[in-house]
Amino acid sequence: MEKKKTILIVDDDRDFADCIRIMLEAGGYDVEYASSARECMLAVEKRAPDLIILDIMMEKLVSGLHVGYELRSNPAFKDIPIVMVSAIFQETGFDVGAEKGSDYVAADEFLNKPIKPGELLACMRRLLEENTTHEEAD
């Protein structure tokens, strides 16, 4: 029997996180939740998830960017796939998606809020599949 994948949702909007959690649990995933950058780092250190859904704007305008950078800088966590989700474009006009893959925007994918559930699931499945393939090759 295949182990359930664990997804960590990091977002200060509990309603958004609960909607995503319900969808993911219905899809067979284990879901953890963190409401801040600090809680995220504690959760990852306690039990590294298979994938992180990370909001950008939390305590500060760019808290999620800092968390992503911190995760990518740590050899123990650098390979965890990160899907950044945010309404930053609507709020500021700052197009983070165009910077995906840069040294500072440490995300495998970027989705603008509001996100489409099917788009998120497809993105997650692809990243989890890629990550599993990389782990098997190591």
C-alpha positions in Angstrom: 0.0 0.0 0.0 1.4 3.4 -1.0 1.9 5.9 1.8 -0.3 9.0 1.7 1.5 12.1 0.6 1.6 14.9 3.2 0.8 18.5 2.0 1.6 21.5 4.2 -0.7 24.5 3.6 0.9 27.8 4.8 -1.5 30.7 4.7 -2.8 33.2 7.2 -6.3 33.1 5.6 -7.8 30.1 7.5 -10.9 30.1 5.2 -8.8 29.6 2.1 -6.6 27.0 3.9 -9.7 25.1 5.0 -11.2 25.0 1.5 -7.9 23.7 0.1 -7.6 21.2 3.0 -11.0 19.8 2.4 -10.3 19.3 -1.3 -6.9 17.7 -0.6 -8.2 15.3 2.1 -11.0 14.2 -0.3 -8.2 13.5 -2.8 -6.5 11.2 -0.4 -3.8 13.5 1.0 -2.7 14.0 4.6 -2.8 17.8 5.2 -1.0 19.9 7.8 -1.6 23.6 8.4 0.6 26.6 9.4 -0.6 30.1 9.6 2.7 31.9 9.6 6.3 31.8 8.4 7.5 30.7 11.8 4.8 27.9 12.1 5.8 26.7 8.6 9.5 26.3 9.6 8.5 24.5 12.8 6.2 22.2 10.9 8.8 21.4 8.3 11.4 20.7 10.9 9.0 18.4 12.8 7.9 16.4 9.8 9.0 17.3 6.3 6.0 17.3 4.0 6.0 15.9 0.4 4.8 19.3 -0.9 4.2 22.8 0.4 1.4 25.2 -0.7 2.8 28.6 0.4 1.1 32.0 0.5 3.4 35.0 -0.1 1.6 37.7 1.9 1.3 36.7 5.5 2.7 38.6 8.5 4.6 40.8 6.0 4.0 41.5 2.4 6.7 39.0 1.3 6.9 36.5 4.2 6.3 33.6 1.9 9.2 34.6 -0.3 11.5 34.6 2.7 10.2 31.1 3.8 10.8 29.7 0.3 14.3 31.1 0.2 15.1 29.7 3.7 13.8 26.3 2.7 15.8 26.2 -0.6 18.9 27.3 1.4 18.6 24.3 3.7 20.0 21.0 2.3 17.5 19.0 4.3 14.5 20.8 2.7 15.7 22.1 -0.6 14.0 19.4 -2.7 10.5 19.8 -1.2 8.3 21.0 -4.1 6.8 24.5 -3.3 3.6 25.9 -4.9 3.4 29.6 -4.1 -0.1 31.0 -4.1 -0.9 34.6 -3.7 -3.1 37.6 -4.5 0.0 39.8 -4.5 -0.5 40.6 -8.2 -4.0 41.9 -7.5 -2.8 43.8 -4.4 0.4 45.3 -5.7 0.7 44.7 -9.4 3.9 42.8 -8.7 4.1 39.9 -11.1 5.9 37.2 -9.0 5.1 34.5 -11.6 7.5 36.1 -14.1 10.3 35.6 -11.6 9.7 31.9 -11.0 12.9 30.0 -10.7 15.0 33.0 -9.7 17.3 32.9 -6.7 14.7 34.8 -4.6 11.4 33.3 -5.7 12.0 29.8 -4.5 9.0 28.1 -6.0 8.4 25.3 -8.4 5.1 26.8 -9.4 3.2 30.0 -8.8 -0.6 30.3 -8.9 -2.5 33.5 -8.6 -5.4 33.6 -6.1 -8.2 32.9 -6.6 -6.9 29.5 -7.7 -8.8 26.9 -9.6 -9.0 23.6 -7.7 -8.3 21.5 -10.8 -5.3 23.7 -11.7 -3.9 23.3 -8.2 -4.4 19.5 -8.2 -2.8 19.1 -11.6 0.2 21.2 -10.6 0.6 19.2 -7.3 0.4 15.8 -9.0 3.0 16.8 -11.6 5.4 18.1 -8.9 4.9 15.1 -6.7 5.5 12.8 -9.6 8.6 14.7 -10.6 9.9 14.6 -7.0 9.3 10.9 -6.7 11.1 10.3 -10.0 14.1 12.4 -8.7 14.2 10.5 -5.4 14.2 7.1 -7.2 17.1 8.2 -9.4 19.2 9.3 -6.4 
